[in-house]
Structures are given as C-alpha cells and as structure tokens.
Amino acid sequence: QNHNLKAGLDYFLNSRSTVGVVLDGFHNQSNRETNTRTPIIPEGTGDPTSILTAQNFNDATNRQGFINGNYRFRDTTGTTFSVDLDYGKYLSDRTSLQPNQYLDPTETITLSENNFRMVQPLEVRIASAKADLEFNWGEFRITSGVKYYDVLTNNQFDFYDVDGDEEVLNTDRSNDFSYDENVYAAYATANRKWKKWNVKVGLRAEQTLSEGRLTAFTPQDNEVVTRSYLNLFPSG
C-alpha cells in the first residue's frame, strides 16, 4: 500500500524575483510471507534424512517527508542568483520473524527448531543549503556556487532468539550503528564562445567530515571511525 503526496507553490515578488516551497512525501506499508521446504539429502544417497521447513514473515512501514524552500532572481543583463534550502527525513520500521523447523523424512516429528526475530528501525535525516550565481564577465560566462549538506543515519539491529512465546535478545548479533557526514562544497566554471569554438573550464572542491559509530554489547575494534578529506574535481 503506497500513498504519495507532492505539492508546490511559487510566489512572484516582482518580474525578476520568485520564492517557492515544495513538499514531497510518501507512506508505504507492506506485509510479505514466504514459505520454503528443503529436503536434506546426504551426498551419495537418494533419500532425505530430514526436511527443513522455513517461513519468513516481513512487516515494514516506510515514511518519507521533504521540504524545499527556494529563491530565484534574474535581471536583464543575464545575471541569475538562486538559493535552495532542503530538509527531509526517511523513517523505516521493519520486523522479520523466521521460524525454522527440522522434521523427520515423514514430516511428522520435529527434530529441532531454530527460530528468530529481527527488529530493524532506520532513520535518515538530510539537510542541505546551496546558492548559485551566474553572470557575464567580459567575454566569459561565469557560473559559481556553494553547497553544504549534512546526512545523519541511525541503524538499529535487534536479533531475538525465539522459543515458543519467549523471546531473548541475542547480544552477540545485535548492535546500533550511526553515520554522520558533512560536506562543504564550492565550484566555479568559466565559459567562452567564439564563432566555431567553445571553451569551458572549472573546478569543484569538496571538504568531507564523517563519523561512523558502532554500539554493541560486545566491544568491537574500530567502534568509532572518523574521516576528514578534501577532494578537488577539475574539468575542461
């Protein structure tokens, strides 16, 4: 089941300037069930020694909402200026139950069971801001801009061993992981046209700061990983 929403509004301040807002989002609900039957046959024989029956019940709810605010300006000389502000969230709640039963070849006696349930909530938050400026400079057309964005992701993974109506959290297989990334970017390009030729050169720089953090019941190596690096992207 999917439900989508999108709405936008532009308001003309004057003949040169416009402000606007855009809303975008969806809500998704899904339920899925799978059933498998696997005969286990030792190599070199033709008869199964056991039958594995496995089911998988998946329930998921996904929600997303984004909002954009923008401003546009253009004058008679060809100069344009724009600003965009964006913010959004993505939320996901997922639950999976998987019972596994090993039966005898007649499928009347349960030899053993291995049942578990997984709970996996997820949150992603995105925020960004950018500004772009385009203008004529002598014989050149200059385009430039700056942008900042922040992405934060939280992942939770809880693994439960199931025995009848009792569920026990398996601390060896459960953990939380978060990732935060910030990018500061700037770019500029210069374009010039002749009668038969067109030349365009540019440079973009991106400074990235990131941190990944693992939280587990059992201490792990590299639970916190931080990075900071600068990338340059020339073009021509």
ABEGO torsion letter per residue (X at the ends): XBBBBBBBBBBBABAABBBBBBBBBBBBBBBBBBBBBBBBBBBGBABBABBBBBBBBBBBBBBBBBBBBBBBBBBAAGBBBBBBBBBBBBBBBBBBBBBBBBBBAAGABBABBBBBBBBBBBBBBBBBBBBBBBBBBEABBBBBBBBBBBBBBBBBBBBBBBBEABBBBBAAABBBBBBBBBBBBBBBBBBBBBAABBBBBBBBBBBBBBBBBBBBABBBBGABBBBBBBBBBBBX
